[in-house]
Amino acid sequence: MSDNVAEELELFRSMILRFLEQEVSPYYEQWESDHQIPRAFWNAMGQAGILCVDLPEKYGAAGTNYQINQLIAWEMSRLGYGGLATNYNIHANIVSSYIYNIGTETQRQKWLPGMVSGDVVACLAMTEPSAGSDLASLRTSAVKDGDEWVINGSKVFITNGIHADLAIVCAKTDPSAGAKGISLFLVDTHLPGFAKGQSIKKIGQHASDTAELFFDNLRVPQDAILGEENRGFFYLMQELPRERLGCATQAVAQAQGALELTAEYVQERKAFGQNVSKFQNTRFKLAEAKTEIALSRALLDQNMAKFEKDKMSAEDAAILKLATTEMQLRVVNECLQLFGGYGYTTEYPISRYYVDARIQTIYAGSSEIMKEVISRGIVGR
């Protein structure tokens, strides 16, 4: 890492930490209770200059190094704002990348400045009630009608779904072609025919609004298609390394945050006349957690370097996501155990780290799917 990048990282770290302390910390418990962050907070993030920071300046962004984007998600995650980090990643790390890498300049100019300012909240609408990782089973359809596309279907478990102004919608445009008949569409959620269901209540990441989306003869113009027709599956695979890199950043950062909380707690908590930190079991558990985090951090850094050189493969991304998210579950579980009964109460933040972690081995490709991807590089399909 160059001295300039390292200096920029530290400047942004100080800025994001101040922002989180002032604009998130006092309110996050309420957001968890509300099961969503306020819509106005997106504009607050935009005004603070922390949305889509690695986009070029001509779209109103900071034009920074990609690592700054990951740094913001890291600090959100480390401090226990897992739901916020997921919302942020979908909007500022994933959807913005799809539009910038695949979209036309007209599409970029239409959507990216609003995403940078927070005037537009974005989501990725891929998962359906009967189709998660199995994209060939998508039922949402897009049919040409003159100069328009007519979209019908539904999506589920969509992060940012409640506040979304823009949705990248995966739809079948050639039903006979399986996964090779999928296209992506930039859908303005204010159009007739679009509807949002109620916020889905989850066991963790409560502040992250998650919704069902419905499309009933929703018409979009021809130029709403993102990239080429029937190339959607290719684009999804192309963008997966970045998405899974974001999941890994959240995983390692949340494990680190849980360890920091636990180290502080065991030095204050007493049992049998001494601090819990004096027991060999406690010390060994903390040592094991630190080692696991260090190994995952090294793998994350290695893949970050590969990504910036455009050399991170789908297999790399699968190994990274599998290793880091499974590590997160193990470390947070051991950390909560060291809190004893207090760890099982919502009064102590470690409980939020625990429930927030559980989704990490499921979304963006489950651990089982990651193993399948990895195994293909060993023994083929």
TACORRA-V150995 format. One record per run of one state. SS is the DSSP state (A for helix, B for strand, O for the rest). FROM is the first residue (numbers start at 0). LEN is the number of residues. If there is no record, write none. Layout:
SS&FROM&LEN + SS&FROM&LEN
//
This chain:
O&0&2 + A&2&21 + O&23&4 + A&27&7 + O&34&4 + A&38&10 + O&48&8 + A&56&3 + O&59&6 + A&65&13 + O&78&3 + A&81&21 + O&102&2 + A&104&13 + O&117&4 + B&121&4 + O&125&2 + B&127&1 + O&128&2 + B&130&1 + O&131&3 + A&134&3 + O&137&3 + B&140&5 + O&145&2 + B&147&12 + O&159&6 + B&165&7 + O&172&2 + A&174&7 + B&181&7 + O&188&5 + B&193&6 + O&199&10 + B&209&12 + A&221&3 + B&224&2 + O&226&5 + A&231&37 + O&268&1 + B&269&2 + O&271&2 + B&273&2 + A&275&3 + O&278&1 + A&279&29 + O&308&5 + A&313&25 + O&338&1 + A&339&5 + O&344&5 + A&349&12 + O&361&5 + A&366&13 + O&379&2
//
